[in-house]
Amino acid sequence: MTQPINSAHGPAHFELRKAELLKQLLDPTIGSNPSRLKQISQEFGQIEKELAALAHQDASANRVILEIRAGTGGDEAALFGRNLASMYTRYAQSKGWTVSMVSESETDIGGLREGVLEIQGKNVFQSLQYESGTHRIQRIPVTEKSGRIHTSTATVAVLPLTIAIEQKIEISPTDLRVDTYRASGKGGQHVNKTESAVRLTHLPTGCVAACQDERSQHKNKEKAMRMLKARVYQMRQEAQTATTHEARRSQIGHAKRAEKIRTYNVPQNRVTDHRYNKTWKNLDQILDGSLDLIITYIIETEASLTNA
Protein backbone atom coordinates (compact mmCIF):
# COMPACT_ATOMS: atom_id res chain seq x y z
CA MET A 1 0.00 0.00 0.00
CA THR A 2 1.35 3.42 -0.92
CA GLN A 3 1.87 5.98 1.81
CA PRO A 4 0.43 9.51 1.75
CA ILE A 5 2.93 12.25 0.93
CA ASN A 6 3.52 14.64 3.81
CA SER A 7 5.40 17.76 2.72
CA ALA A 8 6.34 18.47 6.34
CA HIS A 9 8.91 15.69 6.14
CA GLY A 10 12.54 16.45 5.39
CA PRO A 11 14.62 15.12 2.47
CA ALA A 12 16.07 12.18 4.42
CA HIS A 13 12.54 10.83 5.05
CA PHE A 14 11.74 10.99 1.36
CA GLU A 15 15.05 9.38 0.43
CA LEU A 16 14.31 6.52 2.83
CA ARG A 17 10.88 5.95 1.32
CA LYS A 18 12.33 6.27 -2.18
CA ALA A 19 14.83 3.50 -1.43
CA GLU A 20 12.02 1.30 -0.14
CA LEU A 21 9.97 1.88 -3.30
CA LEU A 22 12.98 1.27 -5.53
CA LYS A 23 13.51 -2.09 -3.84
CA GLN A 24 9.88 -2.97 -4.53
CA LEU A 25 10.17 -1.92 -8.16
CA LEU A 26 13.14 -4.25 -8.58
CA ASP A 27 11.15 -7.18 -7.24
CA PRO A 28 10.64 -9.61 -10.20
CA THR A 29 7.11 -10.42 -9.03
CA ILE A 30 5.88 -6.82 -9.23
CA GLY A 31 5.37 -7.10 -13.00
CA SER A 32 2.54 -9.56 -12.43
CA ASN A 33 0.57 -6.97 -10.46
CA PRO A 34 -0.06 -3.97 -12.78
CA SER A 35 -2.22 -2.16 -10.23
CA ARG A 36 0.46 -2.34 -7.55
CA LEU A 37 3.14 -1.33 -10.04
CA LYS A 38 1.10 1.75 -10.95
CA GLN A 39 0.66 2.72 -7.29
CA ILE A 40 4.37 2.42 -6.55
CA SER A 41 5.31 4.34 -9.68
CA GLN A 42 2.93 7.17 -8.79
CA GLU A 43 4.27 7.47 -5.25
CA PHE A 44 7.83 7.31 -6.56
CA GLY A 45 7.04 10.21 -8.91
CA GLN A 46 5.49 12.25 -6.09
CA ILE A 47 8.56 11.73 -3.93
CA GLU A 48 10.83 12.83 -6.78
CA LYS A 49 8.83 16.07 -6.99
CA GLU A 50 9.03 16.62 -3.21
CA LEU A 51 12.80 16.08 -3.22
CA ALA A 52 13.20 18.53 -6.09
CA ALA A 53 11.11 21.11 -4.23
CA LEU A 54 13.14 20.66 -1.03
CA ALA A 55 16.41 20.92 -2.94
CA HIS A 56 15.21 24.14 -4.53
CA GLN A 57 14.16 25.47 -1.12
CA ASP A 58 17.65 24.92 0.33
CA ALA A 59 19.43 26.08 -2.82
CA SER A 60 17.48 29.33 -2.80
CA ALA A 61 18.34 30.03 0.85
CA ASN A 62 19.65 33.55 1.20
CA ARG A 63 21.17 33.08 4.64
CA VAL A 64 23.69 30.51 5.86
CA ILE A 65 25.98 29.81 8.75
CA LEU A 66 29.49 28.82 7.75
CA GLU A 67 31.47 27.04 10.44
CA ILE A 68 35.25 26.68 10.40
CA ARG A 69 37.15 24.44 12.81
CA ALA A 70 40.90 23.93 12.99
CA GLY A 71 41.88 20.29 12.46
CA THR A 72 45.25 18.58 12.57
CA GLY A 73 48.30 20.80 12.71
CA GLY A 74 48.12 22.70 16.00
CA ASP A 75 48.74 26.44 15.74
CA GLU A 76 49.31 26.20 12.00
CA ALA A 77 45.85 24.63 11.56
CA ALA A 78 44.31 27.49 13.52
CA LEU A 79 46.15 30.02 11.34
CA PHE A 80 44.76 28.20 8.29
CA GLY A 81 41.30 28.45 9.85
CA ARG A 82 41.82 32.22 10.06
CA ASN A 83 42.90 32.24 6.39
CA LEU A 84 39.70 30.44 5.40
CA ALA A 85 37.53 32.84 7.43
CA SER A 86 39.21 35.78 5.70
CA MET A 87 38.82 34.13 2.29
CA TYR A 88 35.09 33.53 2.69
CA THR A 89 34.55 36.97 4.22
CA ARG A 90 36.22 38.72 1.30
CA TYR A 91 34.39 36.55 -1.21
CA ALA A 92 31.05 37.39 0.45
CA GLN A 93 31.87 41.08 0.43
CA SER A 94 32.80 40.92 -3.26
CA LYS A 95 29.34 39.49 -3.97
CA GLY A 96 27.63 42.27 -2.04
CA TRP A 97 26.53 39.91 0.75
CA THR A 98 26.56 40.85 4.41
CA VAL A 99 28.84 38.81 6.64
CA SER A 100 29.47 38.79 10.37
CA MET A 101 31.55 36.67 12.72
CA VAL A 102 28.90 35.33 15.06
CA SER A 103 31.24 33.39 17.33
CA GLU A 104 34.98 32.76 17.44
CA SER A 105 37.65 31.13 19.54
CA GLU A 106 41.14 32.51 18.93
CA THR A 107 44.64 31.29 19.69
CA ASP A 108 47.29 33.48 21.27
CA ILE A 109 48.91 34.12 17.89
CA GLY A 110 45.68 35.11 16.13
CA GLY A 111 44.66 31.74 14.77
CA LEU A 112 41.07 30.56 14.68
CA ARG A 113 40.29 27.39 16.61
CA GLU A 114 36.61 27.69 15.76
CA GLY A 115 34.62 30.38 14.01
CA VAL A 116 31.03 30.80 12.88
CA LEU A 117 30.14 33.24 10.11
CA GLU A 118 26.60 34.29 9.26
CA ILE A 119 26.33 35.28 5.60
CA GLN A 120 23.27 36.79 3.95
CA GLY A 121 22.73 37.51 0.28
CA LYS A 122 21.06 36.35 -2.91
CA ASN A 123 21.59 32.62 -3.58
CA VAL A 124 24.28 32.41 -0.90
CA PHE A 125 23.66 28.74 -0.13
CA GLN A 126 23.62 27.83 -3.82
CA SER A 127 27.10 29.32 -4.10
CA LEU A 128 28.64 27.96 -0.90
CA GLN A 129 26.96 24.56 -0.41
CA TYR A 130 29.87 22.59 -1.91
CA GLU A 131 32.46 24.18 0.38
CA SER A 132 31.60 21.76 3.19
CA GLY A 133 34.35 19.27 3.99
CA THR A 134 37.99 19.06 5.03
CA HIS A 135 40.36 21.62 3.52
CA ARG A 136 44.11 21.01 3.62
CA ILE A 137 47.01 23.46 3.34
CA GLN A 138 50.65 22.65 2.59
CA ARG A 139 53.18 25.38 3.37
CA ILE A 140 56.27 26.28 5.36
CA PRO A 141 55.20 27.84 8.68
CA VAL A 142 56.95 31.06 9.67
CA THR A 143 58.29 29.26 12.75
CA GLU A 144 59.82 26.44 10.70
CA LYS A 145 63.59 27.03 10.60
CA SER A 146 64.51 23.99 8.51
CA GLY A 147 62.20 24.96 5.63
CA ARG A 148 60.13 21.78 5.94
CA ILE A 149 56.63 21.87 4.43
CA HIS A 150 53.87 21.21 6.95
CA THR A 151 50.38 19.90 6.22
CA SER A 152 47.46 21.21 8.27
CA THR A 153 43.70 20.88 7.96
CA ALA A 154 40.52 22.72 8.82
CA THR A 155 36.91 21.70 8.34
CA VAL A 156 34.15 23.79 6.82
CA ALA A 157 30.41 23.26 7.24
CA VAL A 158 27.73 25.28 5.46
CA LEU A 159 24.16 25.14 6.76
CA PRO A 160 21.17 26.91 5.19
CA LEU A 161 19.08 29.10 7.48
CA THR A 162 15.52 29.09 6.18
CA ILE A 163 12.16 29.98 7.66
CA ALA A 164 11.02 26.44 6.86
CA ILE A 165 13.73 24.94 9.07
CA GLU A 166 13.00 27.35 11.90
CA GLN A 167 9.31 26.46 11.76
CA LYS A 168 9.93 22.73 11.39
CA ILE A 169 12.28 22.31 14.35
CA GLU A 170 10.69 22.82 17.74
CA ILE A 171 12.95 22.98 20.78
CA SER A 172 11.38 22.70 24.20
CA PRO A 173 12.74 25.05 26.89
CA THR A 174 13.20 21.99 29.10
CA ASP A 175 15.62 20.55 26.51
CA LEU A 176 17.72 23.69 26.45
CA ARG A 177 20.63 24.89 28.58
CA VAL A 178 21.41 28.58 28.32
CA ASP A 179 24.81 29.93 29.34
CA THR A 180 25.83 33.57 29.22
CA TYR A 181 29.38 34.85 29.31
CA ARG A 182 31.53 37.81 28.43
CA ALA A 183 32.31 38.06 24.75
CA SER A 184 35.92 37.86 23.62
CA GLY A 185 37.86 38.96 20.59
CA LYS A 186 37.55 42.12 18.55
CA GLY A 187 34.77 44.58 19.34
CA GLY A 188 36.09 47.28 21.61
CA GLN A 189 35.75 47.64 25.35
CA HIS A 190 32.09 46.64 25.45
CA VAL A 191 32.70 42.96 24.70
CA ASN A 192 34.54 42.42 27.97
CA LYS A 193 32.23 44.39 30.28
CA THR A 194 28.86 42.65 29.98
CA GLU A 195 27.73 39.04 29.72
CA SER A 196 26.05 39.57 26.37
CA ALA A 197 27.37 36.41 24.70
CA VAL A 198 25.03 33.40 24.71
CA ARG A 199 25.68 29.69 24.36
CA LEU A 200 22.76 27.31 23.82
CA THR A 201 23.02 23.55 24.30
CA HIS A 202 20.32 21.16 23.04
CA LEU A 203 20.48 18.49 25.73
CA PRO A 204 18.93 15.57 23.79
CA THR A 205 21.41 15.85 20.88
CA GLY A 206 24.36 17.69 22.40
CA CYS A 207 24.23 20.31 19.63
CA VAL A 208 25.70 23.65 20.68
CA ALA A 209 25.37 27.14 19.21
CA ALA A 210 26.91 30.35 20.47
CA CYS A 211 26.68 33.99 19.46
CA GLN A 212 28.55 37.05 20.67
CA ASP A 213 28.44 39.57 17.82
CA GLU A 214 25.47 41.63 19.07
CA ARG A 215 25.58 44.06 22.01
CA SER A 216 22.22 42.72 23.17
CA GLN A 217 22.01 39.38 24.96
CA HIS A 218 18.48 38.96 23.61
CA LYS A 219 19.63 39.37 19.99
CA ASN A 220 22.53 36.99 20.55
CA LYS A 221 20.11 34.40 21.90
CA GLU A 222 17.87 34.77 18.84
CA LYS A 223 20.80 34.23 16.48
CA ALA A 224 22.10 31.30 18.50
CA MET A 225 18.65 29.70 18.41
CA ARG A 226 18.52 29.94 14.61
CA MET A 227 21.90 28.25 14.36
CA LEU A 228 20.94 25.60 16.89
CA LYS A 229 17.81 24.68 14.94
CA ALA A 230 19.85 24.38 11.75
CA ARG A 231 22.32 22.05 13.49
CA VAL A 232 19.58 19.89 15.03
CA TYR A 233 17.89 19.71 11.63
CA GLN A 234 21.13 18.67 9.94
CA MET A 235 21.86 16.04 12.61
CA ARG A 236 18.42 14.49 12.19
CA GLN A 237 18.76 14.45 8.41
CA GLU A 238 22.21 12.85 8.57
CA ALA A 239 20.99 10.22 11.03
CA GLN A 240 18.13 9.22 8.73
CA THR A 241 20.31 9.32 5.65
CA ALA A 242 22.86 7.00 7.26
CA THR A 243 20.23 4.27 7.58
CA THR A 244 19.76 4.17 3.80
CA HIS A 245 23.40 4.52 2.72
CA GLU A 246 23.73 1.05 1.22
CA ALA A 247 20.47 1.36 -0.70
CA ARG A 248 21.31 4.76 -2.16
CA ARG A 249 25.09 5.22 -1.87
CA SER A 250 25.28 6.38 -5.49
CA GLN A 251 22.84 9.17 -4.68
CA ILE A 252 24.67 10.53 -1.61
CA GLY A 253 28.17 10.45 -3.01
CA HIS A 254 29.04 13.94 -1.76
CA ALA A 255 28.40 13.11 1.86
CA LYS A 256 30.53 9.97 1.66
CA ARG A 257 33.42 11.10 -0.49
CA ALA A 258 36.99 11.11 0.73
CA GLU A 259 37.25 13.39 3.72
CA LYS A 260 39.75 15.72 2.05
CA ILE A 261 37.98 17.84 -0.55
CA ARG A 262 40.59 20.51 -1.36
CA THR A 263 44.32 21.16 -1.03
CA TYR A 264 45.96 24.58 -0.97
CA ASN A 265 49.63 24.09 -1.88
CA VAL A 266 51.51 27.31 -1.19
CA PRO A 267 54.98 26.39 -2.58
CA GLN A 268 53.39 25.39 -5.90
CA ASN A 269 50.85 28.26 -5.86
CA ARG A 270 48.00 25.89 -6.65
CA VAL A 271 44.61 24.80 -5.36
CA THR A 272 43.30 21.32 -6.17
CA ASP A 273 39.73 20.16 -5.64
CA HIS A 274 40.03 16.40 -5.25
CA ARG A 275 36.35 15.73 -5.89
CA TYR A 276 36.73 16.84 -9.50
CA ASN A 277 40.50 16.42 -9.98
CA LYS A 278 40.66 20.08 -10.97
CA THR A 279 43.56 22.45 -10.24
CA TRP A 280 43.81 26.24 -10.28
CA LYS A 281 47.14 28.07 -10.12
CA ASN A 282 46.27 31.45 -8.59
CA LEU A 283 46.40 30.40 -4.93
CA ASP A 284 47.29 33.84 -3.57
CA GLN A 285 44.27 35.41 -5.26
CA ILE A 286 41.99 32.60 -4.12
CA LEU A 287 43.00 32.99 -0.47
CA ASP A 288 42.31 36.71 -0.96
CA GLY A 289 38.69 35.88 -1.75
CA SER A 290 38.72 35.33 -5.53
CA LEU A 291 36.61 32.16 -5.46
CA ASP A 292 34.40 32.80 -8.49
CA LEU A 293 36.33 30.47 -10.83
CA ILE A 294 36.20 27.58 -8.37
CA ILE A 295 32.60 28.02 -7.29
CA THR A 296 31.30 28.54 -10.84
CA TYR A 297 33.16 25.44 -12.04
CA ILE A 298 31.74 23.30 -9.22
CA ILE A 299 28.15 24.49 -9.68
CA GLU A 300 28.30 23.88 -13.44
CA THR A 301 29.92 20.46 -12.96
CA GLU A 302 27.34 19.40 -10.39
CA ALA A 303 24.53 20.56 -12.69
CA SER A 304 25.92 18.50 -15.57
CA LEU A 305 26.26 15.43 -13.33
CA THR A 306 22.68 15.83 -12.10
CA ASN A 307 21.31 16.15 -15.62
CA ALA A 308 23.43 13.33 -17.04
LOLUM-896862 format. One line per field, with one value per residue (C-alpha): residue number from 1; y, x, z. Coordinates in steps of 0.1 Angstrom, whole numbers, plus 5000, padded with zeros to 4 digits. Example, Ala and Ser with C-alpha at 12.3 -4.5 7.8 and 13.67 -1.06 7.14 Angstrom:
residues 2
nr <- c(1 2)
Y <- c(4955 4989)
X <- c(5123 5137)
Z <- c(5078 5071)
***
This chain:
residues 308
nr <- c(1 2 3 4 5 6 7 8 9 10 11 12 13 14 15 16 17 18 19 20 21 22 23 24 25 26 27 28 29 30 31 32 33 34 35 36 37 38 39 40 41 42 43 44 45 46 47 48 49 50 51 52 53 54 55 56 57 58 59 60 61 62 63 64 65 66 67 68 69 70 71 72 73 74 75 76 77 78 79 80 81 82 83 84 85 86 87 88 89 90 91 92 93 94 95 96 97 98 99 100 101 102 103 104 105 106 107 108 109 110 111 112 113 114 115 116 117 118 119 120 121 122 123 124 125 126 127 128 129 130 131 132 133 134 135 136 137 138 139 140 141 142 143 144 145 146 147 148 149 150 151 152 153 154 155 156 157 158 159 160 161 162 163 164 165 166 167 168 169 170 171 172 173 174 175 176 177 178 179 180 181 182 183 184 185 186 187 188 189 190 191 192 193 194 195 196 197 198 199 200 201 202 203 204 205 206 207 208 209 210 211 212 213 214 215 216 217 218 219 220 221 222 223 224 225 226 227 228 229 230 231 232 233 234 235 236 237 238 239 240 241 242 243 244 245 246 247 248 249 250 251 252 253 254 255 256 257 258 259 260 261 262 263 264 265 266 267 268 269 270 271 272 273 274 275 276 277 278 279 280 281 282 283 284 285 286 287 288 289 290 291 292 293 294 295 296 297 298 299 300 301 302 303 304 305 306 307 308)
Y <- c(5000 5034 5060 5095 5123 5146 5178 5185 5157 5164 5151 5122 5108 5110 5094 5065 5060 5063 5035 5013 5019 5013 4979 4970 4981 4958 4928 4904 4896 4932 4929 4904 4930 4960 4978 4977 4987 5018 5027 5024 5043 5072 5075 5073 5102 5122 5117 5128 5161 5166 5161 5185 5211 5207 5209 5241 5255 5249 5261 5293 5300 5336 5331 5305 5298 5288 5270 5267 5244 5239 5203 5186 5208 5227 5264 5262 5246 5275 5300 5282 5285 5322 5322 5304 5328 5358 5341 5335 5370 5387 5365 5374 5411 5409 5395 5423 5399 5408 5388 5388 5367 5353 5334 5328 5311 5325 5313 5335 5341 5351 5317 5306 5274 5277 5304 5308 5332 5343 5353 5368 5375 5364 5326 5324 5287 5278 5293 5280 5246 5226 5242 5218 5193 5191 5216 5210 5235 5226 5254 5263 5278 5311 5293 5264 5270 5240 5250 5218 5219 5212 5199 5212 5209 5227 5217 5238 5233 5253 5251 5269 5291 5291 5300 5264 5249 5274 5265 5227 5223 5228 5230 5227 5250 5220 5206 5237 5249 5286 5299 5336 5349 5378 5381 5379 5390 5421 5446 5473 5476 5466 5430 5424 5444 5426 5390 5396 5364 5334 5297 5273 5235 5212 5185 5156 5159 5177 5203 5237 5271 5304 5340 5371 5396 5416 5441 5427 5394 5390 5394 5370 5344 5348 5342 5313 5297 5299 5283 5256 5247 5244 5221 5199 5197 5187 5160 5145 5145 5128 5102 5092 5093 5070 5043 5042 5045 5011 5014 5048 5052 5064 5092 5105 5105 5139 5131 5100 5111 5111 5134 5157 5178 5205 5212 5246 5241 5273 5264 5254 5283 5259 5248 5213 5202 5164 5157 5168 5164 5201 5225 5262 5281 5315 5304 5338 5354 5326 5330 5367 5359 5353 5322 5328 5305 5276 5280 5285 5254 5233 5245 5239 5205 5194 5206 5185 5154 5158 5161 5133)
X <- c(5000 5013 5019 5004 5029 5035 5054 5063 5089 5125 5146 5161 5125 5117 5151 5143 5109 5123 5148 5120 5100 5130 5135 5099 5102 5131 5112 5106 5071 5059 5054 5025 5006 4999 4978 5005 5031 5011 5007 5044 5053 5029 5043 5078 5070 5055 5086 5108 5088 5090 5128 5132 5111 5131 5164 5152 5142 5177 5194 5175 5183 5196 5212 5237 5260 5295 5315 5352 5371 5409 5419 5453 5483 5481 5487 5493 5458 5443 5461 5448 5413 5418 5429 5397 5375 5392 5388 5351 5345 5362 5344 5311 5319 5328 5293 5276 5265 5266 5288 5295 5316 5289 5312 5350 5376 5411 5446 5473 5489 5457 5447 5411 5403 5366 5346 5310 5301 5266 5263 5233 5227 5211 5216 5243 5237 5236 5271 5286 5270 5299 5325 5316 5343 5380 5404 5441 5470 5506 5532 5563 5552 5569 5583 5598 5636 5645 5622 5601 5566 5539 5504 5475 5437 5405 5369 5341 5304 5277 5242 5212 5191 5155 5122 5110 5137 5130 5093 5099 5123 5107 5130 5114 5127 5132 5156 5177 5206 5214 5248 5258 5294 5315 5323 5359 5379 5376 5348 5361 5357 5321 5327 5345 5322 5289 5277 5260 5274 5250 5257 5228 5230 5203 5205 5189 5214 5244 5242 5257 5254 5269 5267 5285 5284 5255 5256 5222 5220 5185 5196 5225 5201 5179 5208 5221 5186 5185 5219 5209 5178 5199 5223 5196 5179 5211 5219 5184 5188 5222 5210 5181 5203 5229 5202 5198 5234 5237 5205 5213 5251 5253 5228 5247 5282 5290 5284 5305 5334 5370 5373 5398 5380 5406 5443 5460 5496 5515 5550 5534 5509 5480 5446 5433 5397 5400 5363 5367 5405 5407 5436 5438 5471 5463 5464 5473 5443 5420 5430 5423 5387 5387 5366 5344 5363 5362 5326 5313 5332 5317 5281 5283 5299 5273 5245 5259 5263 5227 5213 5234)
Z <- c(5000 4991 5018 5018 5009 5038 5027 5063 5061 5054 5025 5044 5051 5014 5004 5028 5013 4978 4986 4999 4967 4945 4962 4955 4918 4914 4928 4898 4910 4908 4870 4876 4895 4872 4898 4924 4900 4890 4927 4934 4903 4912 4948 4934 4911 4939 4961 4932 4930 4968 4968 4939 4958 4990 4971 4955 4989 5003 4972 4972 5008 5012 5046 5059 5088 5077 5104 5104 5128 5130 5125 5126 5127 5160 5157 5120 5116 5135 5113 5083 5099 5101 5064 5054 5074 5057 5023 5027 5042 5013 4988 5004 5004 4967 4960 4980 5007 5044 5066 5104 5127 5151 5173 5174 5195 5189 5197 5213 5179 5161 5148 5147 5166 5158 5140 5129 5101 5093 5056 5039 5003 4971 4964 4991 4999 4962 4959 4991 4996 4981 5004 5032 5040 5050 5035 5036 5033 5026 5034 5054 5087 5097 5128 5107 5106 5085 5056 5059 5044 5070 5062 5083 5080 5088 5083 5068 5072 5055 5068 5052 5075 5062 5077 5069 5091 5119 5118 5114 5144 5177 5208 5242 5269 5291 5265 5265 5286 5283 5293 5292 5293 5284 5247 5236 5206 5186 5193 5216 5254 5255 5247 5280 5303 5300 5297 5264 5247 5247 5244 5238 5243 5230 5257 5238 5209 5224 5196 5207 5192 5205 5195 5207 5178 5191 5220 5232 5250 5236 5200 5205 5219 5188 5165 5185 5184 5146 5144 5169 5149 5117 5135 5150 5116 5099 5126 5122 5084 5086 5110 5087 5056 5073 5076 5038 5027 5012 4993 4978 4981 4945 4953 4984 4970 4982 5019 5017 4995 5007 5037 5021 4994 4986 4990 4990 4981 4988 4974 4941 4941 4934 4946 4938 4944 4948 4941 4905 4900 4890 4898 4897 4899 4914 4951 4964 4947 4959 4995 4990 4982 4945 4945 4915 4892 4916 4927 4892 4880 4908 4903 4866 4870 4896 4873 4844 4867 4879 4844 4830)
***
